[in-house]
Amino acid sequence: ILFESAQFFSLCMENALLPEVRQLHKETLDAYMEKTVRPAIERASSEGYFHVKIPLTWNANGYNCVCDNINQEQGYNAKIMRDDDPELGYLAEHERPMVLQISWLPAAGEVHSKTVSTCVEKFIRPAVETASKQGQFEVELPLPVYTEGYKSVCELINQQGYQAAIYPAPTEVAARYRTFRITWSAE
């Protein structure tokens, strides 16, 4: 009986081997970047946002490697955090879901440039035109998440003769929520 169970165990071991961990980790990382991260960035950029939050079921160690991988790409910043969405204000900090937040800067190149132009086209222009029709010389837009990308939007707007700024200024207060303020005058 002992011989048979040893033989059975040996057979099980042969058929129950998992893939080599390092190789599997790399394959999983590549697949996650390709199937989850890249499409999420492209989708957010095409909607005019400079950041994206990807929900995480739990903070498995593998996601730390995803962060490291993203942060190695020029112009990107990734971190694992509790979701700070204002709409989740009713939840205590420890009850908020874990997310992978990714934002991008001018160094990200084409993705950043496309986001700037889409942001102006989808959010800024309609808001300015609506305010103008109502006889207002200014408009304020809430920023979902402050990222450096909005500085580039400010610069583009200011080059066109408007006055755009982010309040409270990023250097001043560690404010949780900021607004994007645009004013205009021909004088």
SESEMAR-484805 format. One record per residue: x, y, z of N, C-alpha, C in turn; residue in three letters; residue number from 1. Coordinates in pm, 1 decimal, always signed. Layout:
N
NODE       n_px       n_py       n_pz      ca_px      ca_py      ca_pz       c_px       c_py       c_pz   gumi   pakol
NODE          X          Y          Z          X          Y          Z          X          Y          Z    ALA     NUM
...
end
This chain:
187
NODE       n_px       n_py       n_pz      ca_px      ca_py      ca_pz       c_px       c_py       c_pz   gumi   pakol
NODE      +84.2     -120.5       +0.0       +0.0       +0.0       +0.0      +87.7     +125.6       +0.0    ILE       1
NODE     +194.0     +123.1      +82.3     +283.4     +238.1      +87.3     +347.5     +263.3      -47.8    LEU       2
NODE     +388.4     +155.9     -112.8     +451.5     +169.2     -243.8     +354.0     +232.1     -343.4    PHE       3
NODE     +228.6     +182.6     -340.2     +128.2     +234.9     -433.5     +100.4     +382.9     -407.0    GLU       4
NODE      +90.7     +423.4     -279.8      +61.5     +564.3     -251.0     +181.5     +652.5     -288.2    SER       5
NODE     +303.2     +602.0     -270.6     +421.1     +678.8     -310.3     +422.4     +696.3     -461.8    ALA       6
NODE     +385.4     +588.9     -531.8     +379.8     +594.7     -678.0     +271.1     +694.0     -722.1    GLN       7
NODE     +157.0     +689.3     -654.3      +45.1     +777.6     -684.9      +86.9     +924.2     -662.2    PHE       8
NODE     +156.1     +950.1     -548.1     +201.1    +1085.7     -514.9     +300.1    +1136.0     -620.1    PHE       9
NODE     +389.6    +1049.0     -662.6     +488.3    +1084.6     -763.8     +419.0    +1121.3     -895.1    SER      10
NODE     +316.4    +1043.1     -931.6     +239.9    +1069.0    -1053.7     +166.3    +1203.4    -1042.5    LEU      11
NODE     +108.8    +1229.0     -924.3      +38.4    +1355.9     -901.9     +133.4    +1473.0     -918.4    CYS      12
NODE     +252.7    +1461.4     -862.5     +350.7    +1569.9     -870.0     +388.3    +1600.5    -1013.9    MET      13
NODE     +398.7    +1497.8    -1094.8     +433.5    +1517.5    -1235.4     +323.9    +1595.3    -1307.4    GLU      14
NODE     +198.2    +1563.1    -1273.7      +85.3    +1625.2    -1343.1      +38.3    +1755.4    -1277.6    ASN      15
NODE      +90.0    +1786.7    -1160.0      +39.6    +1903.1    -1086.8     +142.2    +2014.8    -1076.0    ALA      16
NODE     +237.3    +2017.0    -1163.7     +337.6    +2123.4    -1159.4     +281.0    +2252.4    -1217.2    LEU      17
NODE     +299.9    +2360.5    -1145.9     +258.2    +2492.7    -1194.0     +369.7    +2552.4    -1279.3    LEU      18
NODE     +335.8    +2652.1    -1361.0     +441.3    +2717.1    -1440.1     +546.5    +2780.1    -1348.5    PRO      19
NODE     +665.8    +2797.8    -1398.6     +774.8    +2858.6    -1322.0     +733.8    +3002.4    -1285.1    GLU      20
NODE     +750.6    +3037.5    -1158.2     +694.9    +3161.8    -1104.4     +745.5    +3286.4    -1176.6    VAL      21
NODE     +876.5    +3297.7    -1196.8     +929.9    +3419.0    -1259.1     +875.1    +3438.8    -1400.6    ARG      22
NODE     +871.5    +3329.9    -1475.0     +821.1    +3338.0    -1612.1     +672.4    +3374.6    -1612.2    GLN      23
NODE     +597.1    +3311.1    -1522.2     +453.6    +3339.1    -1515.2     +429.3    +3484.0    -1473.2    LEU      24
NODE     +509.9    +3533.2    -1379.2     +496.5    +3671.8    -1333.7     +514.9    +3768.0    -1450.8    HIS      25
NODE     +618.4    +3744.1    -1531.1     +643.7    +3831.7    -1646.0     +528.6    +3825.5    -1745.6    LYS      26
NODE     +478.3    +3704.2    -1771.5     +366.1    +3689.6    -1865.1     +241.0    +3760.6    -1812.5    GLU      27
NODE     +217.3    +3749.7    -1681.6     +100.6    +3814.7    -1621.5     +114.7    +3966.0    -1629.7    THR      28
NODE     +233.9    +4015.6    -1599.6     +260.8    +4159.4    -1606.0     +237.9    +4212.3    -1747.6    LEU      29
NODE     +293.0    +4142.2    -1845.9     +275.8    +4183.9    -1986.2     +127.7    +4183.5    -2025.6    ASP      30
NODE      +56.4    +4079.7    -1984.1      -85.7    +4068.2    -2018.4     -166.5    +4178.9    -1951.6    ALA      31
NODE     -135.3    +4210.2    -1825.5     -208.6    +4314.1    -1752.4     -185.4    +4450.7    -1817.3    TYR      32
NODE      -60.2    +4476.2    -1856.8      -29.0    +4603.2    -1924.0     -104.3    +4614.1    -2056.3    MET      33
NODE     -106.5    +4503.3    -2130.7     -166.3    +4502.7    -2264.5     -319.2    +4504.9    -2260.6    GLU      34
NODE     -378.2    +4426.8    -2171.9     -523.8    +4410.1    -2171.0     -596.2    +4509.2    -2079.6    LYS      35
NODE     -526.6    +4562.1    -1978.2     -593.8    +4648.4    -1880.8     -538.3    +4790.6    -1880.4    THR      36
NODE     -407.9    +4804.5    -1862.4     -349.9    +4938.0    -1843.5     -356.2    +5022.7    -1970.3    VAL      37
NODE     -303.2    +4971.8    -2081.1     -299.5    +5052.5    -2204.3     -438.9    +5094.9    -2250.9    ARG      38
NODE     -535.3    +5000.0    -2258.3     -670.0    +5041.7    -2300.7     -732.1    +5145.1    -2205.3    PRO      39
NODE     -705.8    +5132.0    -2075.5     -761.6    +5226.7    -1978.1     -704.1    +5366.1    -1999.4    ALA      40
NODE     -573.6    +5374.5    -2024.5     -508.5    +5503.6    -2050.3     -563.5    +5565.0    -2178.8    ILE      41
NODE     -572.2    +5484.6    -2283.6     -622.0    +5535.5    -2412.9     -765.8    +5584.3    -2401.6    GLU      42
NODE     -848.0    +5509.8    -2327.3     -989.4    +5547.3    -2310.6    -1000.2    +5680.0    -2234.4    ARG      43
NODE     -926.1    +5692.5    -2123.3     -931.3    +5815.3    -2043.6     -879.8    +5934.3    -2123.8    ALA      44
NODE     -771.0    +5914.1    -2197.6     -713.7    +6020.5    -2278.7     -812.3    +6066.7    -2385.0    SER      45
NODE     -881.0    +5971.8    -2448.1     -976.5    +6007.0    -2554.1    -1100.1    +6077.3    -2498.0    SER      46
NODE    -1117.1    +6071.4    -2365.2    -1228.2    +6142.1    -2300.9    -1182.1    +6274.7    -2239.6    GLU      47
NODE    -1050.7    +6305.4    -2252.5     -998.6    +6432.6    -2204.2     -952.0    +6433.0    -2060.3    GLY      48
NODE     -926.6    +6314.9    -2004.3     -877.8    +6306.6    -1865.9     -729.1    +6273.1    -1863.4    TYR      49
NODE     -658.6    +6328.4    -1764.1     -514.7    +6305.4    -1749.6     -484.4    +6197.3    -1647.2    PHE      50
NODE     -583.7    +6122.8    -1608.7     -562.4    +6016.4    -1511.4     -667.4    +5908.2    -1533.5    HIS      51
NODE     -638.0    +5792.3    -1479.3     -736.3    +5683.8    -1481.9     -720.5    +5603.4    -1353.4    VAL      52
NODE     -832.2    +5552.8    -1303.7     -829.5    +5466.5    -1185.6     -876.4    +5328.8    -1226.9    LYS      53
NODE     -795.9    +5229.3    -1198.7     -831.1    +5090.9    -1230.4     -860.8    +5019.7    -1098.6    ILE      54
NODE     -982.6    +4967.7    -1082.1    -1016.1    +4899.7     -956.4     -929.8    +4774.7     -936.4    PRO      55
NODE     -890.8    +4750.9     -812.1     -814.7    +4631.0     -777.1     -898.2    +4547.3     -681.4    LEU      56
NODE     -901.0    +4416.8     -703.6     -977.3    +4330.8     -613.5     -911.6    +4328.3     -476.5    THR      57
NODE     -779.5    +4325.2     -473.1     -703.1    +4340.1     -349.5     -562.7    +4381.1     -389.5    TRP      58
NODE     -486.3    +4423.5     -291.5     -352.2    +4472.9     -323.5     -251.6    +4357.9     -322.9    ASN      59
NODE     -262.0    +4273.2     -423.1     -165.5    +4163.9     -436.6      -29.6    +4223.1     -473.6    ALA      60
NODE      +76.6    +4158.4     -430.5     +211.2    +4210.7     -455.1     +239.8    +4235.4     -602.7    ASN      61
NODE     +179.6    +4155.3     -688.6     +203.4    +4170.5     -832.1     +170.9    +4309.3     -882.5    GLY      62
NODE      +70.8    +4375.0     -820.9      +31.7    +4508.2     -866.9     +137.9    +4612.7     -832.9    TYR      63
NODE     +217.9    +4586.0     -730.1     +329.7    +4676.5     -700.6     +427.6    +4675.9     -817.9    ASN      64
NODE     +445.4    +4559.7     -877.1     +534.4    +4548.3     -993.7     +473.7    +4621.0    -1113.8    CYS      65
NODE     +339.8    +4619.5    -1124.5     +273.0    +4694.5    -1231.8     +304.5    +4842.9    -1214.9    VAL      66
NODE     +292.5    +4892.7    -1090.8     +326.2    +5032.7    -1061.7     +468.4    +5064.5    -1103.8    CYS      67
NODE     +560.5    +4981.2    -1061.7     +702.4    +5003.5    -1095.1     +721.8    +5006.8    -1246.3    ASP      68
NODE     +655.4    +4915.4    -1314.3     +666.9    +4905.2    -1460.0     +615.4    +5033.1    -1527.7    ASN      69
NODE     +501.6    +5083.9    -1480.4     +442.9    +5205.5    -1538.3     +532.2    +5325.6    -1509.1    ILE      70
NODE     +581.7    +5334.4    -1385.7     +663.6    +5448.9    -1345.9     +797.9    +5454.1    -1419.4    ASN      71
NODE     +838.9    +5341.7    -1476.8     +961.9    +5341.2    -1556.0     +940.7    +5402.0    -1694.1    GLN      72
NODE     +813.4    +5408.2    -1737.3     +784.3    +5467.7    -1867.8     +783.5    +5618.6    -1851.4    GLU      73
NODE     +850.4    +5689.1    -1939.9     +866.7    +5833.4    -1927.5     +732.2    +5905.1    -1928.7    GLN      74
NODE     +711.8    +5992.5    -1829.3     +592.6    +6076.5    -1826.9     +473.3    +6016.9    -1755.5    GLY      75
NODE     +486.8    +5898.5    -1697.4     +374.1    +5835.4    -1628.9     +400.0    +5826.8    -1479.2    TYR      76
NODE     +292.1    +5834.3    -1402.8     +301.6    +5822.1    -1258.3     +188.6    +5729.5    -1211.2    ASN      77
NODE     +225.2    +5621.3    -1143.9     +124.7    +5525.4    -1097.1     +140.2    +5502.1     -948.2    ALA      78
NODE      +26.4    +5482.9     -881.3      +30.6    +5448.9     -739.0      -93.6    +5369.4     -701.9    LYS      79
NODE      -77.1    +5284.1     -601.7     -189.7    +5208.6     -547.7     -240.0    +5285.6     -426.7    ILE      80
NODE     -371.0    +5307.4     -421.8     -426.6    +5391.1     -316.1     -572.2    +5355.6     -289.6    MET      81
NODE     -626.3    +5410.7     -183.9     -769.9    +5403.4     -159.2     -835.9    +5507.4     -249.1    ARG      82
NODE     -946.7    +5471.8     -311.0    -1014.9    +5564.1     -402.0    -1058.4    +5689.4     -326.1    ASP      83
NODE    -1015.3    +5807.5     -375.1    -1050.0    +5932.6     -307.1    -1163.2    +6006.9     -377.2    ASP      84
NODE    -1243.0    +5935.5     -455.7    -1356.3    +5995.9     -525.9    -1448.9    +6064.0     -424.3    ASP      85
NODE    -1481.8    +6194.6     -445.6    -1570.4    +6265.3     -352.4    -1705.4    +6195.5     -333.2    PRO      86
NODE    -1751.8    +6124.5     -436.8    -1880.7    +6056.9     -425.8    -1877.8    +5941.0     -326.7    GLU      87
NODE    -1757.2    +5901.3     -285.9    -1745.0    +5793.7     -186.2    -1725.8    +5851.3      -46.0    LEU      88
NODE    -1757.6    +5979.5      -30.9    -1736.4    +6048.2      +96.0    -1807.1    +5984.5     +214.2    GLY      89
NODE    -1911.3    +5907.5     +186.3    -1985.5    +5843.0     +295.1    -1909.9    +5722.7     +352.0    TYR      90
NODE    -1804.2    +5679.4     +283.3    -1727.1    +5563.6     +330.4    -1606.5    +5607.6     +413.1    LEU      91
NODE    -1578.0    +5532.9     +517.7    -1456.3    +5557.8     +595.2    -1335.8    +5523.1     +507.7    ALA      92
NODE    -1220.6    +5582.5     +539.5    -1099.6    +5562.5     +459.7    -1070.8    +5414.8     +433.9    GLU      93
NODE    -1076.7    +5332.9     +539.6    -1040.9    +5191.0     +525.0    -1146.3    +5111.3     +448.6    HIS      94
NODE    -1264.7    +5170.5     +426.1    -1370.8    +5100.7     +351.7    -1366.4    +5130.8     +202.5    GLU      95
NODE    -1290.7    +5231.9     +165.7    -1285.3    +5270.9      +24.2    -1210.4    +5164.3      -56.3    ARG      96
NODE    -1255.4    +5139.4     -179.4    -1189.2    +5035.7     -259.2    -1047.9    +5074.3     -300.2    PRO      97
NODE     -965.3    +4972.9     -320.5     -828.3    +4995.0     -368.1     -831.8    +5019.5     -519.1    MET      98
NODE     -751.3    +5113.5     -564.7     -740.7    +5141.2     -708.1     -594.4    +5160.4     -746.2    VAL      99
NODE     -567.9    +5137.2     -872.1     -439.0    +5171.4     -931.3     -463.2    +5301.1    -1006.9    LEU     100
NODE     -407.6    +5413.3     -958.0     -426.6    +5541.9    -1024.7     -304.2    +5573.8    -1109.1    GLN     101
NODE     -330.0    +5607.9    -1234.9     -222.1    +5640.3    -1329.5     -249.1    +5779.4    -1385.6    ILE     102
NODE     -146.9    +5863.6    -1387.6     -159.9    +5994.8    -1451.0      -42.0    +6014.3    -1546.1    SER     103
NODE      -56.7    +6110.6    -1638.0      +50.9    +6133.0    -1735.3      +79.5    +6281.4    -1753.4    TRP     104
NODE     +206.0    +6307.2    -1788.7     +262.6    +6441.6    -1797.8     +308.2    +6469.9    -1940.6    LEU     105
NODE     +354.2    +6592.6    -1968.1     +401.7    +6622.8    -2103.8     +504.2    +6523.4    -2157.6    PRO     106
NODE     +588.1    +6469.5    -2068.6     +691.2    +6375.2    -2113.9     +630.7    +6248.1    -2173.8    ALA     107
NODE     +502.1    +6225.3    -2152.1     +437.1    +6107.2    -2210.1     +413.6    +6124.1    -2359.5    ALA     108
NODE     +441.4    +6244.4    -2411.2     +436.8    +6266.3    -2555.4     +297.6    +6270.9    -2614.6    GLY     109
NODE     +273.2    +6186.5    -2713.2     +149.8    +6192.4    -2791.6      +24.2    +6175.2    -2705.7    GLU     110
NODE      +29.1    +6083.9    -2609.3      -87.9    +6061.6    -2523.1     -123.7    +6191.4    -2450.8    VAL     111
NODE      -21.2    +6260.2    -2400.4      -45.1    +6385.1    -2327.7     -101.6    +6491.7    -2422.0    HIS     112
NODE      -41.9    +6507.6    -2538.8      -87.9    +6609.1    -2635.3     -232.5    +6585.8    -2675.8    SER     113
NODE     -266.2    +6458.6    -2702.3     -403.8    +6426.1    -2740.4     -500.3    +6456.4    -2627.0    LYS     114
NODE     -456.9    +6432.3    -2503.4     -543.7    +6457.7    -2388.6     -568.8    +6607.4    -2374.4    THR     115
NODE     -465.6    +6688.7    -2393.5     -480.7    +6834.2    -2383.3     -583.9    +6883.1    -2484.3    VAL     116
NODE     -568.0    +6845.4    -2610.4     -660.5    +6895.1    -2712.8     -802.7    +6842.6    -2690.0    SER     117
NODE     -815.9    +6717.7    -2646.7     -949.1    +6662.2    -2620.3    -1013.6    +6731.4    -2500.9    THR     118
NODE     -935.1    +6760.0    -2398.1     -985.3    +6829.0    -2279.2    -1041.5    +6966.4    -2317.4    CYS     119
NODE     -967.5    +7039.7    -2400.5    -1013.0    +7172.5    -2444.1    -1139.8    +7158.9    -2527.7    VAL     120
NODE    -1138.5    +7063.8    -2618.8    -1252.7    +7045.7    -2709.5    -1379.2    +7000.0    -2636.7    GLU     121
NODE    -1365.3    +6902.5    -2543.6    -1483.1    +6842.3    -2480.1    -1534.8    +6918.0    -2359.1    LYS     122
NODE    -1442.8    +6982.8    -2284.0    -1484.6    +7045.9    -2159.2    -1473.6    +7198.0    -2160.6    PHE     123
NODE    -1356.6    +7246.4    -2203.8    -1329.5    +7389.4    -2191.1    -1413.3    +7472.7    -2287.5    ILE     124
NODE    -1407.0    +7441.2    -2416.9    -1478.7    +7521.1    -2516.2    -1629.5    +7527.0    -2487.4    ARG     125
NODE    -1696.9    +7412.1    -2464.8    -1841.0    +7419.9    -2435.0    -1871.3    +7503.4    -2310.0    PRO     126
NODE    -1786.6    +7491.3    -2207.2    -1809.8    +7566.2    -2083.2    -1793.0    +7716.6    -2106.4    ALA     127
NODE    -1690.7    +7754.0    -2183.2    -1666.1    +7895.6    -2213.7    -1781.3    +7951.6    -2296.5    VAL     128
NODE    -1823.3    +7878.1    -2398.2    -1932.0    +7925.1    -2484.5    -2062.8    +7939.2    -2406.6    GLU     129
NODE    -2092.0    +7844.4    -2318.5    -2214.9    +7850.5    -2238.0    -2212.0    +7970.1    -2144.3    THR     130
NODE    -2098.2    +7991.8    -2077.0    -2086.1    +8105.9    -1985.3    -2101.4    +8237.4    -2060.9    ALA     131
NODE    -2041.4    +8245.1    -2179.0    -2048.3    +8366.3    -2259.8    -2193.0    +8398.8    -2297.8    SER     132
NODE    -2268.8    +8296.3    -2336.0    -2409.9    +8315.8    -2374.2    -2494.1    +8363.2    -2255.7    LYS     133
NODE    -2446.6    +8332.9    -2135.4    -2518.7    +8375.9    -2015.0    -2466.9    +8510.3    -1963.4    GLN     134
NODE    -2375.8    +8573.4    -2039.8    -2323.1    +8704.4    -2002.5    -2217.4    +8699.8    -1894.4    GLY     135
NODE    -2150.0    +8585.5    -1879.7    -2044.8    +8573.7    -1778.7    -1908.4    +8578.8    -1846.5    GLN     136
NODE    -1814.0    +8645.5    -1780.9    -1678.2    +8657.0    -1832.9    -1583.4    +8558.1    -1766.4    PHE     137
NODE    -1638.4    +8461.6    -1699.5    -1554.9    +8360.9    -1634.0    -1632.0    +8229.9    -1621.3    GLU     138
NODE    -1553.2    +8123.4    -1602.9    -1613.7    +7992.5    -1580.0    -1521.1    +7912.4    -1490.2    VAL     139
NODE    -1580.7    +7832.8    -1402.9    -1503.0    +7745.4    -1315.6    -1545.9    +7601.6    -1338.2    GLU     140
NODE    -1447.5    +7514.4    -1350.3    -1474.9    +7372.2    -1369.3    -1405.2    +7293.4    -1260.2    LEU     141
NODE    -1475.1    +7199.3    -1196.3    -1407.9    +7117.5    -1094.5    -1310.8    +7020.2    -1159.9    PRO     142
NODE    -1198.2    +6998.2    -1096.6    -1102.5    +6899.4    -1146.2    -1128.0    +6768.5    -1073.5    LEU     143
NODE    -1152.1    +6660.5    -1147.0    -1178.6    +6532.1    -1081.1    -1061.5    +6487.1     -995.5    PRO     144
NODE     -942.6    +6502.5    -1049.8     -818.3    +6471.9     -977.7     -716.0    +6570.4    -1030.3    VAL     145
NODE     -642.8    +6636.1     -940.5     -542.2    +6729.2     -990.7     -421.9    +6651.2    -1040.8    TYR     146
NODE     -383.1    +6675.4    -1163.5     -257.9    +6620.1    -1214.4     -185.7    +6732.4    -1288.9    THR     147
NODE      -57.2    +6713.7    -1307.6      +25.3    +6813.4    -1375.5      -26.2    +6841.8    -1517.4    GLU     148
NODE      -98.1    +6747.5    -1575.4     -146.1    +6764.7    -1712.3     -228.7    +6889.9    -1730.7    GLY     149
NODE     -301.9    +6932.0    -1625.9     -386.7    +7050.0    -1639.6     -305.9    +7178.5    -1652.8    TYR     150
NODE     -179.3    +7175.6    -1610.5      -93.1    +7292.1    -1632.3      -78.2    +7316.4    -1782.6    LYS     151
NODE      -65.2    +7208.9    -1858.4      -51.5    +7221.0    -2003.9     -178.4    +7278.1    -2065.5    SER     152
NODE     -293.6    +7241.4    -2010.0     -420.7    +7296.4    -2058.2     -422.0    +7446.4    -2031.2    VAL     153
NODE     -380.2    +7486.3    -1910.6     -370.5    +7629.0    -1876.2     -283.7    +7703.2    -1977.6    CYS     154
NODE     -167.5    +7648.4    -2005.6      -74.0    +7713.0    -2097.4     -136.6    +7732.1    -2235.6    GLU     155
NODE     -204.0    +7628.0    -2284.3     -266.6    +7636.1    -2416.6     -375.7    +7742.7    -2419.0    LEU     156
NODE     -455.6    +7749.1    -2313.1     -563.6    +7848.5    -2306.3     -505.8    +7989.2    -2296.9    ILE     157
NODE     -402.5    +8006.9    -2214.5     -340.9    +8138.9    -2197.1     -274.7    +8189.3    -2324.9    ASN     158
NODE     -227.0    +8097.9    -2407.8     -167.1    +8136.2    -2537.1     -271.6    +8194.1    -2631.6    GLN     159
NODE     -399.7    +8167.2    -2602.6     -507.0    +8213.7    -2691.0     -573.4    +8341.8    -2638.6    GLN     160
NODE     -509.0    +8407.1    -2540.6     -559.7    +8535.2    -2492.5     -653.5    +8524.9    -2373.2    GLY     161
NODE     -676.7    +8407.3    -2321.2     -759.9    +8389.5    -2201.2     -668.6    +8389.2    -2078.5    TYR     162
NODE     -731.3    +8395.4    -1961.7     -655.3    +8382.5    -1837.2     -706.6    +8256.1    -1767.2    GLN     163
NODE     -622.3    +8156.3    -1758.9     -661.3    +8029.7    -1697.0     -567.5    +7997.7    -1582.0    ALA     164
NODE     -624.2    +7946.3    -1475.0     -542.3    +7908.0    -1358.8     -614.6    +7799.9    -1279.8    ALA     165
NODE     -538.9    +7733.4    -1196.5     -593.3    +7628.0    -1110.4     -597.9    +7682.4     -967.4    ILE     166
NODE     -713.8    +7670.0     -901.7     -730.8    +7718.4     -763.9     -778.8    +7605.5     -673.7    TYR     167
NODE     -735.4    +7599.5     -549.5     -617.7    +7667.1     -495.5     -494.1    +7624.9     -574.3    PRO     168
NODE     -395.7    +7713.1     -580.1     -273.8    +7682.6     -656.2     -207.9    +7557.8     -597.8    ALA     169
NODE     -160.4    +7468.4     -683.5      -98.7    +7343.8     -635.9      +13.6    +7366.3     -535.4    PRO     170
NODE      +84.4    +7480.4     -546.5     +196.5    +7506.3     -455.3     +149.4    +7558.3     -319.8    THR     171
NODE      +26.9    +7610.4     -314.0      -20.5    +7672.0     -190.2      -69.9    +7571.0      -88.4    GLU     172
NODE     -193.6    +7532.3     -104.6     -258.9    +7451.5       -2.8     -262.5    +7306.1      -46.3    VAL     173
NODE     -256.4    +7217.4      +49.8     -271.7    +7075.2      +16.2     -421.2    +7046.3       +6.2    ALA     174
NODE     -487.8    +7120.9      -79.8     -633.1    +7107.1      -93.8     -667.0    +6976.9     -163.7    ALA     175
NODE     -776.2    +6917.7     -120.0     -815.9    +6790.8     -180.0     -880.2    +6813.5     -316.3    ARG     176
NODE     -960.6    +6920.5     -325.3    -1031.9    +6946.2     -450.5     -991.8    +7082.0     -505.9    TYR     177
NODE     -975.3    +7087.6     -635.5     -934.7    +7211.4     -700.2    -1030.6    +7244.2     -814.2    ARG     178
NODE    -1029.8    +7370.1     -854.3    -1111.1    +7409.1     -968.9    -1021.3    +7471.9    -1074.8    THR     179
NODE    -1072.2    +7468.5    -1194.6    -1003.4    +7522.5    -1310.6    -1079.3    +7650.5    -1345.1    PHE     180
NODE    -1016.7    +7766.9    -1330.7    -1085.4    +7894.1    -1351.5    -1034.1    +7960.9    -1478.7    ARG     181
NODE    -1127.8    +8002.7    -1562.6    -1092.3    +8068.8    -1688.9    -1168.3    +8200.7    -1696.1    ILE     182
NODE    -1098.7    +8307.2    -1726.3    -1164.8    +8438.5    -1749.0    -1118.4    +8493.1    -1883.9    THR     183
NODE    -1193.8    +8590.1    -1935.8    -1155.2    +8648.6    -2063.8    -1196.9    +8795.6    -2069.8    TRP     184
NODE    -1115.6    +8870.5    -2141.8    -1139.0    +9013.6    -2161.7    -1053.4    +9057.9    -2279.3    SER     185
NODE    -1108.7    +9144.4    -2363.1    -1034.3    +9191.8    -2480.0     -936.1    +9301.8    -2440.8    ALA     186
NODE     -946.9    +9354.1    -2319.2     -860.4    +9464.4    -2277.3     -730.8    +9413.8    -2216.2    GLU     187
end
